[in-house]
């Protein structure tokens, strides 16, 4: 998970596979700055900052976290 001033990203491990939380179906790769490094990330998986914080707070109940959101394999 990253929480930047203008956006967030959420990645979770389930059954030995990594998944990204996705808000919209847009797989186009865009460049974002995370911890001072430029990385490529699916556009549909760039989230509002508040969404990342919300998911972090939900993480204690992983089953609910998985059912509440749309996840795509990384």
mmCIF file of the N, C-alpha and C atoms, coordinates in Angstrom:
data_MODEL
# 
_entry.id   MODEL 
# 
loop_
_atom_site.group_PDB 
_atom_site.id 
_atom_site.type_symbol 
_atom_site.label_atom_id 
_atom_site.label_alt_id 
_atom_site.label_comp_id 
_atom_site.label_asym_id 
_atom_site.label_entity_id 
_atom_site.label_seq_id 
_atom_site.pdbx_PDB_ins_code 
_atom_site.Cartn_x 
_atom_site.Cartn_y 
_atom_site.Cartn_z 
_atom_site.occupancy 
_atom_site.B_iso_or_equiv 
_atom_site.pdbx_formal_charge 
_atom_site.auth_seq_id 
_atom_site.auth_comp_id 
_atom_site.auth_asym_id 
_atom_site.auth_atom_id 
_atom_site.pdbx_PDB_model_num 
ATOM 1   N N  . UNK A 1 1  ? 0.840   -1.165  0.000   1.00 0.00 ? 1  UNK A N  1 
ATOM 2   C CA . UNK A 1 1  ? 0.000   0.000   0.000   1.00 0.00 ? 1  UNK A CA 1 
ATOM 3   C C  . UNK A 1 1  ? 0.888   1.232   0.000   1.00 0.00 ? 1  UNK A C  1 
ATOM 4   N N  . UNK A 1 2  ? 0.468   2.195   -0.781  1.00 0.00 ? 2  UNK A N  1 
ATOM 5   C CA . UNK A 1 2  ? 1.107   3.501   -0.725  1.00 0.00 ? 2  UNK A CA 1 
ATOM 6   C C  . UNK A 1 2  ? 0.016   4.539   -0.508  1.00 0.00 ? 2  UNK A C  1 
ATOM 7   N N  . UNK A 1 3  ? 0.330   5.504   0.291   1.00 0.00 ? 3  UNK A N  1 
ATOM 8   C CA . UNK A 1 3  ? -0.573  6.642   0.484   1.00 0.00 ? 3  UNK A CA 1 
ATOM 9   C C  . UNK A 1 3  ? 0.261   7.888   0.252   1.00 0.00 ? 3  UNK A C  1 
ATOM 10  N N  . UNK A 1 4  ? 0.019   8.512   -0.881  1.00 0.00 ? 4  UNK A N  1 
ATOM 11  C CA . UNK A 1 4  ? 0.712   9.732   -1.270  1.00 0.00 ? 4  UNK A CA 1 
ATOM 12  C C  . UNK A 1 4  ? -0.243  10.908  -1.040  1.00 0.00 ? 4  UNK A C  1 
ATOM 13  N N  . UNK A 1 5  ? 0.226   12.129  -1.115  1.00 0.00 ? 5  UNK A N  1 
ATOM 14  C CA . UNK A 1 5  ? -0.652  13.278  -0.886  1.00 0.00 ? 5  UNK A CA 1 
ATOM 15  C C  . UNK A 1 5  ? -1.853  13.351  -1.843  1.00 0.00 ? 5  UNK A C  1 
ATOM 16  N N  . UNK A 1 6  ? -1.693  12.857  -3.090  1.00 0.00 ? 6  UNK A N  1 
ATOM 17  C CA . UNK A 1 6  ? -2.771  12.994  -4.068  1.00 0.00 ? 6  UNK A CA 1 
ATOM 18  C C  . UNK A 1 6  ? -3.425  11.691  -4.484  1.00 0.00 ? 6  UNK A C  1 
ATOM 19  N N  . UNK A 1 7  ? -2.895  10.537  -4.084  1.00 0.00 ? 7  UNK A N  1 
ATOM 20  C CA . UNK A 1 7  ? -3.460  9.251   -4.488  1.00 0.00 ? 7  UNK A CA 1 
ATOM 21  C C  . UNK A 1 7  ? -2.969  8.161   -3.548  1.00 0.00 ? 7  UNK A C  1 
ATOM 22  N N  . UNK A 1 8  ? -3.504  6.959   -3.755  1.00 0.00 ? 8  UNK A N  1 
ATOM 23  C CA . UNK A 1 8  ? -3.024  5.791   -3.021  1.00 0.00 ? 8  UNK A CA 1 
ATOM 24  C C  . UNK A 1 8  ? -3.072  4.583   -3.953  1.00 0.00 ? 8  UNK A C  1 
ATOM 25  N N  . UNK A 1 9  ? -2.382  3.521   -3.571  1.00 0.00 ? 9  UNK A N  1 
ATOM 26  C CA . UNK A 1 9  ? -2.454  2.232   -4.249  1.00 0.00 ? 9  UNK A CA 1 
ATOM 27  C C  . UNK A 1 9  ? -2.545  1.169   -3.163  1.00 0.00 ? 9  UNK A C  1 
ATOM 28  N N  . UNK A 1 10 ? -3.233  0.078   -3.480  1.00 0.00 ? 10 UNK A N  1 
ATOM 29  C CA . UNK A 1 10 ? -3.355  -1.016  -2.521  1.00 0.00 ? 10 UNK A CA 1 
ATOM 30  C C  . UNK A 1 10 ? -3.062  -2.318  -3.246  1.00 0.00 ? 10 UNK A C  1 
ATOM 31  N N  . UNK A 1 11 ? -2.127  -3.077  -2.715  1.00 0.00 ? 11 UNK A N  1 
ATOM 32  C CA . UNK A 1 11 ? -1.791  -4.401  -3.217  1.00 0.00 ? 11 UNK A CA 1 
ATOM 33  C C  . UNK A 1 11 ? -1.908  -5.367  -2.051  1.00 0.00 ? 11 UNK A C  1 
ATOM 34  N N  . UNK A 1 12 ? -2.511  -6.529  -2.310  1.00 0.00 ? 12 UNK A N  1 
ATOM 35  C CA . UNK A 1 12 ? -2.682  -7.515  -1.247  1.00 0.00 ? 12 UNK A CA 1 
ATOM 36  C C  . UNK A 1 12 ? -2.333  -8.901  -1.783  1.00 0.00 ? 12 UNK A C  1 
ATOM 37  N N  . UNK A 1 13 ? -1.860  -9.742  -0.883  1.00 0.00 ? 13 UNK A N  1 
ATOM 38  C CA . UNK A 1 13 ? -1.500  -11.111 -1.215  1.00 0.00 ? 13 UNK A CA 1 
ATOM 39  C C  . UNK A 1 13 ? -2.632  -12.035 -0.797  1.00 0.00 ? 13 UNK A C  1 
ATOM 40  N N  . UNK A 1 14 ? -3.051  -12.889 -1.744  1.00 0.00 ? 14 UNK A N  1 
ATOM 41  C CA . UNK A 1 14 ? -4.086  -13.875 -1.439  1.00 0.00 ? 14 UNK A CA 1 
ATOM 42  C C  . UNK A 1 14 ? -3.770  -15.150 -2.207  1.00 0.00 ? 14 UNK A C  1 
ATOM 43  N N  . UNK A 1 15 ? -3.700  -16.254 -1.506  1.00 0.00 ? 15 UNK A N  1 
ATOM 44  C CA . UNK A 1 15 ? -3.409  -17.551 -2.125  1.00 0.00 ? 15 UNK A CA 1 
ATOM 45  C C  . UNK A 1 15 ? -2.154  -17.494 -2.986  1.00 0.00 ? 15 UNK A C  1 
ATOM 46  N N  . UNK A 1 16 ? -1.102  -16.897 -2.467  1.00 0.00 ? 16 UNK A N  1 
ATOM 47  C CA . UNK A 1 16 ? 0.215   -16.799 -3.108  1.00 0.00 ? 16 UNK A CA 1 
ATOM 48  C C  . UNK A 1 16 ? 0.205   -15.993 -4.405  1.00 0.00 ? 16 UNK A C  1 
ATOM 49  N N  . UNK A 1 17 ? -0.791  -15.119 -4.562  1.00 0.00 ? 17 UNK A N  1 
ATOM 50  C CA . UNK A 1 17 ? -0.884  -14.248 -5.733  1.00 0.00 ? 17 UNK A CA 1 
ATOM 51  C C  . UNK A 1 17 ? -1.127  -12.825 -5.253  1.00 0.00 ? 17 UNK A C  1 
ATOM 52  N N  . UNK A 1 18 ? -0.461  -11.861 -5.892  1.00 0.00 ? 18 UNK A N  1 
ATOM 53  C CA . UNK A 1 18 ? -0.665  -10.455 -5.556  1.00 0.00 ? 18 UNK A CA 1 
ATOM 54  C C  . UNK A 1 18 ? -1.783  -9.870  -6.401  1.00 0.00 ? 18 UNK A C  1 
ATOM 55  N N  . UNK A 1 19 ? -2.615  -9.049  -5.758  1.00 0.00 ? 19 UNK A N  1 
ATOM 56  C CA . UNK A 1 19 ? -3.734  -8.384  -6.413  1.00 0.00 ? 19 UNK A CA 1 
ATOM 57  C C  . UNK A 1 19 ? -3.691  -6.892  -6.105  1.00 0.00 ? 19 UNK A C  1 
ATOM 58  N N  . UNK A 1 20 ? -4.121  -6.095  -7.078  1.00 0.00 ? 20 UNK A N  1 
ATOM 59  C CA . UNK A 1 20 ? -4.273  -4.655  -6.873  1.00 0.00 ? 20 UNK A CA 1 
ATOM 60  C C  . UNK A 1 20 ? -5.754  -4.332  -6.727  1.00 0.00 ? 20 UNK A C  1 
ATOM 61  N N  . UNK A 1 21 ? -6.056  -3.422  -5.836  1.00 0.00 ? 21 UNK A N  1 
ATOM 62  C CA . UNK A 1 21 ? -7.419  -2.922  -5.731  1.00 0.00 ? 21 UNK A CA 1 
ATOM 63  C C  . UNK A 1 21 ? -7.673  -2.048  -6.956  1.00 0.00 ? 21 UNK A C  1 
ATOM 64  N N  . UNK A 1 22 ? -8.827  -2.250  -7.583  1.00 0.00 ? 22 UNK A N  1 
ATOM 65  C CA . UNK A 1 22 ? -9.146  -1.535  -8.817  1.00 0.00 ? 22 UNK A CA 1 
ATOM 66  C C  . UNK A 1 22 ? -10.481 -0.811  -8.666  1.00 0.00 ? 22 UNK A C  1 
ATOM 67  N N  . UNK A 1 23 ? -10.512 0.457   -9.043  1.00 0.00 ? 23 UNK A N  1 
ATOM 68  C CA . UNK A 1 23 ? -11.764 1.217   -9.014  1.00 0.00 ? 23 UNK A CA 1 
ATOM 69  C C  . UNK A 1 23 ? -12.471 1.205   -10.361 1.00 0.00 ? 23 UNK A C  1 
ATOM 70  N N  . UNK A 1 24 ? -11.704 1.280   -11.438 1.00 0.00 ? 24 UNK A N  1 
ATOM 71  C CA . UNK A 1 24 ? -12.275 1.251   -12.788 1.00 0.00 ? 24 UNK A CA 1 
ATOM 72  C C  . UNK A 1 24 ? -11.437 0.309   -13.651 1.00 0.00 ? 24 UNK A C  1 
ATOM 73  N N  . UNK A 1 25 ? -12.058 -0.241  -14.666 1.00 0.00 ? 25 UNK A N  1 
ATOM 74  C CA . UNK A 1 25 ? -11.369 -1.168  -15.559 1.00 0.00 ? 25 UNK A CA 1 
ATOM 75  C C  . UNK A 1 25 ? -10.578 -0.382  -16.598 1.00 0.00 ? 25 UNK A C  1 
ATOM 76  N N  . UNK A 1 26 ? -9.356  -0.022  -16.244 1.00 0.00 ? 26 UNK A N  1 
ATOM 77  C CA . UNK A 1 26 ? -8.474  0.704   -17.149 1.00 0.00 ? 26 UNK A CA 1 
ATOM 78  C C  . UNK A 1 26 ? -7.052  0.209   -16.920 1.00 0.00 ? 26 UNK A C  1 
ATOM 79  N N  . UNK A 1 27 ? -6.600  -0.783  -17.718 1.00 0.00 ? 27 UNK A N  1 
ATOM 80  C CA . UNK A 1 27 ? -5.287  -1.377  -17.502 1.00 0.00 ? 27 UNK A CA 1 
ATOM 81  C C  . UNK A 1 27 ? -4.121  -0.557  -18.046 1.00 0.00 ? 27 UNK A C  1 
ATOM 82  N N  . UNK A 1 28 ? -4.397  0.584   -18.698 1.00 0.00 ? 28 UNK A N  1 
ATOM 83  C CA . UNK A 1 28 ? -3.311  1.408   -19.239 1.00 0.00 ? 28 UNK A CA 1 
ATOM 84  C C  . UNK A 1 28 ? -2.298  1.730   -18.137 1.00 0.00 ? 28 UNK A C  1 
ATOM 85  N N  . UNK A 1 29 ? -1.016  1.538   -18.446 1.00 0.00 ? 29 UNK A N  1 
ATOM 86  C CA . UNK A 1 29 ? 0.055   1.814   -17.487 1.00 0.00 ? 29 UNK A CA 1 
ATOM 87  C C  . UNK A 1 29 ? 0.404   3.300   -17.527 1.00 0.00 ? 29 UNK A C  1 
ATOM 88  N N  . UNK A 1 30 ? 0.452   3.915   -16.362 1.00 0.00 ? 30 UNK A N  1 
ATOM 89  C CA . UNK A 1 30 ? 0.852   5.313   -16.252 1.00 0.00 ? 30 UNK A CA 1 
ATOM 90  C C  . UNK A 1 30 ? 2.006   5.403   -15.260 1.00 0.00 ? 30 UNK A C  1 
ATOM 91  N N  . UNK A 1 31 ? 2.761   6.472   -15.356 1.00 0.00 ? 31 UNK A N  1 
ATOM 92  C CA . UNK A 1 31 ? 3.876   6.688   -14.438 1.00 0.00 ? 31 UNK A CA 1 
ATOM 93  C C  . UNK A 1 31 ? 3.391   7.453   -13.215 1.00 0.00 ? 31 UNK A C  1 
ATOM 94  N N  . UNK A 1 32 ? 3.778   6.958   -12.045 1.00 0.00 ? 32 UNK A N  1 
ATOM 95  C CA . UNK A 1 32 ? 3.481   7.657   -10.793 1.00 0.00 ? 32 UNK A CA 1 
ATOM 96  C C  . UNK A 1 32 ? 4.758   7.704   -9.962  1.00 0.00 ? 32 UNK A C  1 
ATOM 97  N N  . UNK A 1 33 ? 4.819   8.650   -9.052  1.00 0.00 ? 33 UNK A N  1 
ATOM 98  C CA . UNK A 1 33 ? 5.959   8.760   -8.139  1.00 0.00 ? 33 UNK A CA 1 
ATOM 99  C C  . UNK A 1 33 ? 5.564   8.159   -6.793  1.00 0.00 ? 33 UNK A C  1 
ATOM 100 N N  . UNK A 1 34 ? 6.322   7.164   -6.356  1.00 0.00 ? 34 UNK A N  1 
ATOM 101 C CA . UNK A 1 34 ? 6.085   6.507   -5.071  1.00 0.00 ? 34 UNK A CA 1 
ATOM 102 C C  . UNK A 1 34 ? 7.407   6.488   -4.318  1.00 0.00 ? 34 UNK A C  1 
ATOM 103 N N  . UNK A 1 35 ? 7.417   7.107   -3.169  1.00 0.00 ? 35 UNK A N  1 
ATOM 104 C CA . UNK A 1 35 ? 8.623   7.162   -2.325  1.00 0.00 ? 35 UNK A CA 1 
ATOM 105 C C  . UNK A 1 35 ? 9.821   7.673   -3.116  1.00 0.00 ? 35 UNK A C  1 
ATOM 106 N N  . UNK A 1 36 ? 9.583   8.672   -3.956  1.00 0.00 ? 36 UNK A N  1 
ATOM 107 C CA . UNK A 1 36 ? 10.657  9.290   -4.708  1.00 0.00 ? 36 UNK A CA 1 
ATOM 108 C C  . UNK A 1 36 ? 11.091  8.541   -5.956  1.00 0.00 ? 36 UNK A C  1 
ATOM 109 N N  . UNK A 1 37 ? 10.417  7.427   -6.266  1.00 0.00 ? 37 UNK A N  1 
ATOM 110 C CA . UNK A 1 37 ? 10.756  6.650   -7.456  1.00 0.00 ? 37 UNK A CA 1 
ATOM 111 C C  . UNK A 1 37 ? 9.599   6.664   -8.432  1.00 0.00 ? 37 UNK A C  1 
ATOM 112 N N  . UNK A 1 38 ? 9.920   6.722   -9.711  1.00 0.00 ? 38 UNK A N  1 
ATOM 113 C CA . UNK A 1 38 ? 8.916   6.666   -10.755 1.00 0.00 ? 38 UNK A CA 1 
ATOM 114 C C  . UNK A 1 38 ? 8.633   5.203   -11.088 1.00 0.00 ? 38 UNK A C  1 
ATOM 115 N N  . UNK A 1 39 ? 7.353   4.808   -11.013 1.00 0.00 ? 39 UNK A N  1 
ATOM 116 C CA . UNK A 1 39 ? 6.969   3.438   -11.345 1.00 0.00 ? 39 UNK A CA 1 
ATOM 117 C C  . UNK A 1 39 ? 5.799   3.481   -12.316 1.00 0.00 ? 39 UNK A C  1 
ATOM 118 N N  . UNK A 1 40 ? 5.552   2.352   -12.997 1.00 0.00 ? 40 UNK A N  1 
ATOM 119 C CA . UNK A 1 40 ? 4.394   2.213   -13.871 1.00 0.00 ? 40 UNK A CA 1 
ATOM 120 C C  . UNK A 1 40 ? 3.315   1.465   -13.110 1.00 0.00 ? 40 UNK A C  1 
ATOM 121 N N  . UNK A 1 41 ? 2.074   1.937   -13.230 1.00 0.00 ? 41 UNK A N  1 
ATOM 122 C CA . UNK A 1 41 ? 0.968   1.365   -12.473 1.00 0.00 ? 41 UNK A CA 1 
ATOM 123 C C  . UNK A 1 41 ? -0.288  1.418   -13.325 1.00 0.00 ? 41 UNK A C  1 
ATOM 124 N N  . UNK A 1 42 ? -1.171  0.417   -13.223 1.00 0.00 ? 42 UNK A N  1 
ATOM 125 C CA . UNK A 1 42 ? -2.420  0.459   -13.988 1.00 0.00 ? 42 UNK A CA 1 
ATOM 126 C C  . UNK A 1 42 ? -3.269  1.672   -13.575 1.00 0.00 ? 42 UNK A C  1 
ATOM 127 N N  . UNK A 1 43 ? -3.716  2.423   -14.557 1.00 0.00 ? 43 UNK A N  1 
ATOM 128 C CA . UNK A 1 43 ? -4.479  3.646   -14.297 1.00 0.00 ? 43 UNK A CA 1 
ATOM 129 C C  . UNK A 1 43 ? -5.723  3.378   -13.439 1.00 0.00 ? 43 UNK A C  1 
ATOM 130 N N  . UNK A 1 44 ? -6.408  2.258   -13.686 1.00 0.00 ? 44 UNK A N  1 
ATOM 131 C CA . UNK A 1 44 ? -7.617  1.931   -12.925 1.00 0.00 ? 44 UNK A CA 1 
ATOM 132 C C  . UNK A 1 44 ? -7.360  1.544   -11.484 1.00 0.00 ? 44 UNK A C  1 
ATOM 133 N N  . UNK A 1 45 ? -6.071  1.359   -11.133 1.00 0.00 ? 45 UNK A N  1 
ATOM 134 C CA . UNK A 1 45 ? -5.699  0.976   -9.766  1.00 0.00 ? 45 UNK A CA 1 
ATOM 135 C C  . UNK A 1 45 ? -5.081  2.137   -8.987  1.00 0.00 ? 45 UNK A C  1 
ATOM 136 N N  . UNK A 1 46 ? -5.144  3.325   -9.556  1.00 0.00 ? 46 UNK A N  1 
ATOM 137 C CA . UNK A 1 46 ? -4.713  4.519   -8.826  1.00 0.00 ? 46 UNK A CA 1 
ATOM 138 C C  . UNK A 1 46 ? -5.960  5.058   -8.136  1.00 0.00 ? 46 UNK A C  1 
ATOM 139 N N  . UNK A 1 47 ? -5.910  5.080   -6.834  1.00 0.00 ? 47 UNK A N  1 
ATOM 140 C CA . UNK A 1 47 ? -7.082  5.343   -6.001  1.00 0.00 ? 47 UNK A CA 1 
ATOM 141 C C  . UNK A 1 47 ? -7.012  6.720   -5.363  1.00 0.00 ? 47 UNK A C  1 
ATOM 142 N N  . UNK A 1 48 ? -8.175  7.252   -4.980  1.00 0.00 ? 48 UNK A N  1 
ATOM 143 C CA . UNK A 1 48 ? -8.138  8.458   -4.151  1.00 0.00 ? 48 UNK A CA 1 
ATOM 144 C C  . UNK A 1 48 ? -7.398  8.149   -2.842  1.00 0.00 ? 48 UNK A C  1 
ATOM 145 N N  . UNK A 1 49 ? -6.722  9.111   -2.309  1.00 0.00 ? 49 UNK A N  1 
ATOM 146 C CA . UNK A 1 49 ? -5.952  8.939   -1.070  1.00 0.00 ? 49 UNK A CA 1 
ATOM 147 C C  . UNK A 1 49 ? -6.819  8.340   0.036   1.00 0.00 ? 49 UNK A C  1 
ATOM 148 N N  . UNK A 1 50 ? -8.045  8.817   0.153   1.00 0.00 ? 50 UNK A N  1 
ATOM 149 C CA . UNK A 1 50 ? -8.949  8.373   1.217   1.00 0.00 ? 50 UNK A CA 1 
ATOM 150 C C  . UNK A 1 50 ? -9.289  6.890   1.084   1.00 0.00 ? 50 UNK A C  1 
ATOM 151 N N  . UNK A 1 51 ? -9.339  6.378   -0.133  1.00 0.00 ? 51 UNK A N  1 
ATOM 152 C CA . UNK A 1 51 ? -9.650  4.958   -0.335  1.00 0.00 ? 51 UNK A CA 1 
ATOM 153 C C  . UNK A 1 51 ? -8.556  4.084   0.257   1.00 0.00 ? 51 UNK A C  1 
ATOM 154 N N  . UNK A 1 52 ? -7.304  4.440   0.029   1.00 0.00 ? 52 UNK A N  1 
ATOM 155 C CA . UNK A 1 52 ? -6.203  3.674   0.607   1.00 0.00 ? 52 UNK A CA 1 
ATOM 156 C C  . UNK A 1 52 ? -6.254  3.647   2.125   1.00 0.00 ? 52 UNK A C  1 
ATOM 157 N N  . UNK A 1 53 ? -6.551  4.772   2.709   1.00 0.00 ? 53 UNK A N  1 
ATOM 158 C CA . UNK A 1 53 ? -6.650  4.847   4.172   1.00 0.00 ? 53 UNK A CA 1 
ATOM 159 C C  . UNK A 1 53 ? -7.815  3.993   4.664   1.00 0.00 ? 53 UNK A C  1 
ATOM 160 N N  . UNK A 1 54 ? -8.949  4.041   3.972   1.00 0.00 ? 54 UNK A N  1 
ATOM 161 C CA . UNK A 1 54 ? -10.124 3.251   4.347   1.00 0.00 ? 54 UNK A CA 1 
ATOM 162 C C  . UNK A 1 54 ? -9.806  1.755   4.298   1.00 0.00 ? 54 UNK A C  1 
ATOM 163 N N  . UNK A 1 55 ? -9.159  1.303   3.231   1.00 0.00 ? 55 UNK A N  1 
ATOM 164 C CA . UNK A 1 55 ? -8.829  -0.113  3.095   1.00 0.00 ? 55 UNK A CA 1 
ATOM 165 C C  . UNK A 1 55 ? -7.842  -0.544  4.184   1.00 0.00 ? 55 UNK A C  1 
ATOM 166 N N  . UNK A 1 56 ? -6.913  0.296   4.521   1.00 0.00 ? 56 UNK A N  1 
ATOM 167 C CA . UNK A 1 56 ? -5.992  -0.008  5.615   1.00 0.00 ? 56 UNK A CA 1 
ATOM 168 C C  . UNK A 1 56 ? -6.753  -0.245  6.913   1.00 0.00 ? 56 UNK A C  1 
ATOM 169 N N  . UNK A 1 57 ? -7.747  0.571   7.175   1.00 0.00 ? 57 UNK A N  1 
ATOM 170 C CA . UNK A 1 57 ? -8.550  0.402   8.388   1.00 0.00 ? 57 UNK A CA 1 
ATOM 171 C C  . UNK A 1 57 ? -9.408  -0.866  8.339   1.00 0.00 ? 57 UNK A C  1 
ATOM 172 N N  . UNK A 1 58 ? -9.767  -1.322  7.141   1.00 0.00 ? 58 UNK A N  1 
ATOM 173 C CA . UNK A 1 58 ? -10.566 -2.533  6.978   1.00 0.00 ? 58 UNK A CA 1 
ATOM 174 C C  . UNK A 1 58 ? -9.723  -3.804  7.025   1.00 0.00 ? 58 UNK A C  1 
ATOM 175 N N  . UNK A 1 59 ? -8.425  -3.693  6.949   1.00 0.00 ? 59 UNK A N  1 
ATOM 176 C CA . UNK A 1 59 ? -7.545  -4.848  6.770   1.00 0.00 ? 59 UNK A CA 1 
ATOM 177 C C  . UNK A 1 59 ? -7.648  -5.880  7.890   1.00 0.00 ? 59 UNK A C  1 
ATOM 178 N N  . UNK A 1 60 ? -8.118  -5.510  9.054   1.00 0.00 ? 60 UNK A N  1 
ATOM 179 C CA . UNK A 1 60 ? -8.242  -6.470  10.148  1.00 0.00 ? 60 UNK A CA 1 
ATOM 180 C C  . UNK A 1 60 ? -9.242  -7.573  9.808   1.00 0.00 ? 60 UNK A C  1 
ATOM 181 N N  . UNK A 1 61 ? -10.236 -7.262  8.971   1.00 0.00 ? 61 UNK A N  1 
ATOM 182 C CA . UNK A 1 61 ? -11.216 -8.252  8.523   1.00 0.00 ? 61 UNK A CA 1 
ATOM 183 C C  . UNK A 1 61 ? -10.983 -8.497  7.035   1.00 0.00 ? 61 UNK A C  1 
ATOM 184 N N  . UNK A 1 62 ? -10.017 -9.358  6.735   1.00 0.00 ? 62 UNK A N  1 
ATOM 185 C CA . UNK A 1 62 ? -9.610  -9.568  5.345   1.00 0.00 ? 62 UNK A CA 1 
ATOM 186 C C  . UNK A 1 62 ? -10.739 -10.080 4.461   1.00 0.00 ? 62 UNK A C  1 
ATOM 187 N N  . UNK A 1 63 ? -11.593 -10.962 4.976   1.00 0.00 ? 63 UNK A N  1 
ATOM 188 C CA . UNK A 1 63 ? -12.692 -11.475 4.150   1.00 0.00 ? 63 UNK A CA 1 
ATOM 189 C C  . UNK A 1 63 ? -13.609 -10.344 3.700   1.00 0.00 ? 63 UNK A C  1 
ATOM 190 N N  . UNK A 1 64 ? -13.938 -9.458  4.606   1.00 0.00 ? 64 UNK A N  1 
ATOM 191 C CA . UNK A 1 64 ? -14.787 -8.326  4.248   1.00 0.00 ? 64 UNK A CA 1 
ATOM 192 C C  . UNK A 1 64 ? -14.055 -7.390  3.278   1.00 0.00 ? 64 UNK A C  1 
ATOM 193 N N  . UNK A 1 65 ? -12.775 -7.181  3.500   1.00 0.00 ? 65 UNK A N  1 
ATOM 194 C CA . UNK A 1 65 ? -11.989 -6.331  2.616   1.00 0.00 ? 65 UNK A CA 1 
ATOM 195 C C  . UNK A 1 65 ? -12.018 -6.892  1.191   1.00 0.00 ? 65 UNK A C  1 
ATOM 196 N N  . UNK A 1 66 ? -11.880 -8.215  1.043   1.00 0.00 ? 66 UNK A N  1 
ATOM 197 C CA . UNK A 1 66 ? -11.890 -8.832  -0.284  1.00 0.00 ? 66 UNK A CA 1 
ATOM 198 C C  . UNK A 1 66 ? -13.263 -8.741  -0.931  1.00 0.00 ? 66 UNK A C  1 
ATOM 199 N N  . UNK A 1 67 ? -14.313 -8.902  -0.162  1.00 0.00 ? 67 UNK A N  1 
ATOM 200 C CA . UNK A 1 67 ? -15.648 -8.899  -0.760  1.00 0.00 ? 67 UNK A CA 1 
ATOM 201 C C  . UNK A 1 67 ? -16.153 -7.496  -1.061  1.00 0.00 ? 67 UNK A C  1 
ATOM 202 N N  . UNK A 1 68 ? -15.649 -6.516  -0.394  1.00 0.00 ? 68 UNK A N  1 
ATOM 203 C CA . UNK A 1 68 ? -16.096 -5.131  -0.555  1.00 0.00 ? 68 UNK A CA 1 
ATOM 204 C C  . UNK A 1 68 ? -15.530 -4.418  -1.774  1.00 0.00 ? 68 UNK A C  1 
ATOM 205 N N  . UNK A 1 69 ? -14.413 -4.908  -2.273  1.00 0.00 ? 69 UNK A N  1 
ATOM 206 C CA . UNK A 1 69 ? -13.676 -4.199  -3.323  1.00 0.00 ? 69 UNK A CA 1 
ATOM 207 C C  . UNK A 1 69 ? -13.435 -5.105  -4.525  1.00 0.00 ? 69 UNK A C  1 
ATOM 208 N N  . UNK A 1 70 ? -13.054 -4.482  -5.635  1.00 0.00 ? 70 UNK A N  1 
ATOM 209 C CA . UNK A 1 70 ? -12.690 -5.227  -6.837  1.00 0.00 ? 70 UNK A CA 1 
ATOM 210 C C  . UNK A 1 70 ? -11.173 -5.349  -6.883  1.00 0.00 ? 70 UNK A C  1 
ATOM 211 N N  . UNK A 1 71 ? -10.713 -6.583  -7.072  1.00 0.00 ? 71 UNK A N  1 
ATOM 212 C CA . UNK A 1 71 ? -9.285  -6.870  -7.090  1.00 0.00 ? 71 UNK A CA 1 
ATOM 213 C C  . UNK A 1 71 ? -8.905  -7.477  -8.425  1.00 0.00 ? 71 UNK A C  1 
ATOM 214 N N  . UNK A 1 72 ? -7.739  -7.100  -8.953  1.00 0.00 ? 72 UNK A N  1 
ATOM 215 C CA . UNK A 1 72 ? -7.242  -7.679  -10.205 1.00 0.00 ? 72 UNK A CA 1 
ATOM 216 C C  . UNK A 1 72 ? -5.844  -8.220  -9.960  1.00 0.00 ? 72 UNK A C  1 
ATOM 217 N N  . UNK A 1 73 ? -5.561  -9.339  -10.598 1.00 0.00 ? 73 UNK A N  1 
ATOM 218 C CA . UNK A 1 73 ? -4.258  -9.961  -10.426 1.00 0.00 ? 73 UNK A CA 1 
ATOM 219 C C  . UNK A 1 73 ? -3.169  -9.050  -10.970 1.00 0.00 ? 73 UNK A C  1 
ATOM 220 N N  . UNK A 1 74 ? -2.101  -8.981  -10.244 1.00 0.00 ? 74 UNK A N  1 
ATOM 221 C CA . UNK A 1 74 ? -0.988  -8.085  -10.616 1.00 0.00 ? 74 UNK A CA 1 
ATOM 222 C C  . UNK A 1 74 ? -0.180  -8.656  -11.743 1.00 0.00 ? 74 UNK A C  1 
# 
